[in-house]
Amino acid sequence: MFGLFKTDPVKKLQKAYEYKLEQAMQAARNGDMRANASLTEEAEALRAQIDKYKQESEPGT
């Protein structure tokens, strides 16, 4: 019953990941390649966290 209101950290990280990629795309469109590289790096760090959570939650591994 108490798990009903528990948030899923993967969903939150996925949303942040997609937002960072969107920001990186906008920076690239505006010609700001430094910001694009920085935002892409941040997005990849979030992706690594997502993969880590998914790997930990897999049963039997």
Secondary structure, DSSP 4 states (H G I P E B T S, - for coil): -GGGG---HHHHHHHHHHHHHHHHHHHHHTT-HHHHHHHHHHHHHHHHHHHHHHHHHSTT-
